């Protein structure tokens, strides 16, 4: 059974509007290739400022080039691996690749998932861990947040 992955903006969560108090007035959204953004409150128009609603496409962490859409691949996400280690075949999902032929990420034949995680390709060329997450992706934001928190607590990775 083929599973279609979201091609339209995805609703992540809702929260109470800080200005008018409307329950679930502010909504957090994202598309496959943009960072999350807040939609304005439907009642008063208030908009949270800490996440800008701009189209910011995922970029290659090695050469900073915007990633381009690749062919759909069947791959296992980390959450699927944790929840069902011996799960059957995984659905085909969108992928993003670096278009620069001289880039190490492109040469490796690897691709990035919809959330920004790196998956190695057919050719085995080791890709350093600093390139494991696409720039401006959800996974990159999580990784940066964890590293910042560890540094604050003086914890070594």
C-alpha positions in Angstrom: 0.0 0.0 0.0 1.5 3.3 -1.1 1.2 6.1 1.5 1.0 9.7 0.2 3.1 12.1 2.2 1.9 15.7 2.8 2.3 18.0 -0.1 0.2 20.8 1.4 1.1 22.8 4.5 1.0 20.6 7.6 -0.7 21.8 10.8 1.7 21.1 13.7 -0.1 22.5 16.8 -2.4 25.1 18.1 -2.2 27.3 21.2 -4.2 30.0 22.9 -3.9 33.5 21.5 -1.8 35.7 23.8 -3.7 38.9 22.8 -7.4 38.0 22.8 -7.3 34.7 24.6 -9.1 32.7 21.9 -8.6 28.9 22.5 -6.4 27.5 19.7 -6.2 30.9 18.1 -2.6 30.6 17.0 -1.6 27.8 14.7 1.9 26.5 14.0 2.3 25.3 10.3 5.1 24.1 8.0 5.4 22.8 4.4 7.8 20.1 3.3 10.6 22.5 2.6 10.1 25.4 4.9 10.8 26.2 8.6 7.7 26.2 10.9 5.7 29.4 11.0 2.8 30.8 12.9 -0.4 31.8 11.2 -2.1 34.9 12.6 -5.0 34.5 15.0 -8.3 34.3 13.1 -10.1 36.5 15.7 -7.8 39.4 16.3 -5.0 39.0 13.8 -2.2 38.7 16.4 0.9 37.0 15.0 3.7 35.5 17.1 7.0 37.1 16.1 9.6 34.5 17.2 9.2 32.3 14.0 9.0 34.3 10.8 6.6 33.1 8.1 9.1 33.1 5.3 9.8 30.5 2.6 13.2 29.2 3.7 14.1 26.1 1.8 16.3 23.4 3.2 19.9 23.9 2.1 22.9 21.6 1.9 25.0 21.9 5.0 28.3 21.4 3.1 27.9 24.0 0.3 24.8 26.0 1.4 23.1 25.4 -2.0 19.3 25.0 -1.8 18.3 21.3 -2.0 16.3 20.1 -5.0 13.5 17.6 -5.0 14.6 14.1 -5.8 12.8 10.9 -6.6 10.6 9.2 -4.0 12.5 6.6 -1.9 11.4 4.1 0.6 13.3 4.7 3.9 12.8 4.2 7.6 12.7 7.2 9.9 14.2 7.2 13.4 10.7 7.2 15.0 9.6 4.2 12.9 12.8 2.4 13.8 12.2 3.0 17.5 8.4 2.1 17.4 8.7 -0.9 15.1 12.2 -2.2 14.6 11.2 -5.2 12.5 8.6 -3.4 10.5 7.8 -4.3 7.0 8.5 -2.2 3.9 8.3 1.5 4.4 6.2 3.9 2.2 7.8 5.9 -0.6 8.5 9.4 0.5 9.9 12.6 -1.0 13.6 13.2 -0.9 15.9 16.3 -1.4 19.4 16.2 -2.9 22.2 18.6 -3.3 22.5 19.7 -7.0 26.2 20.6 -6.9 28.2 17.8 -8.5 31.5 18.7 -6.6 29.8 18.7 -3.2 30.6 15.7 -0.9 26.9 15.3 -0.1 26.1 15.0 -3.9 29.0 12.6 -4.5 27.9 10.3 -1.7 24.6 9.7 -3.5 22.8 10.4 -0.3 19.6 12.4 0.2 17.7 14.3 2.9 14.3 13.4 4.2 11.3 15.7 4.6 12.5 16.6 8.1 16.1 17.1 7.1 17.9 13.9 8.2 20.6 12.5 5.9 20.3 9.1 4.4 23.3 7.6 2.7 23.1 6.6 -1.0 24.3 3.7 -3.1 28.0 4.8 -3.2 29.7 4.6 0.1 31.5 7.9 0.7 31.6 8.8 4.4 29.8 12.0 5.1 31.0 13.9 8.3 28.4 14.2 11.1 28.3 18.0 10.7 26.4 17.3 7.4 23.8 14.9 8.8 21.1 17.5 8.9 20.0 19.9 6.1 20.3 23.6 7.0 17.0 25.3 7.9 15.2 21.9 8.6 13.3 20.8 11.6 16.0 18.2 12.5 18.7 20.9 12.2 16.8 23.1 14.6 16.4 20.2 17.1 20.2 19.4 16.8 21.2 23.0 17.4 18.8 23.3 20.4 20.3 20.1 22.0 23.9 21.3 21.5 23.1 24.7 22.9 21.4 23.1 26.0 24.4 20.8 26.5 26.9 23.7 26.2 24.9 25.7 28.8 25.1 22.7 31.2 28.8 22.1 30.3 28.0 18.6 29.1 30.3 17.0 26.5 28.7 15.2 23.6 
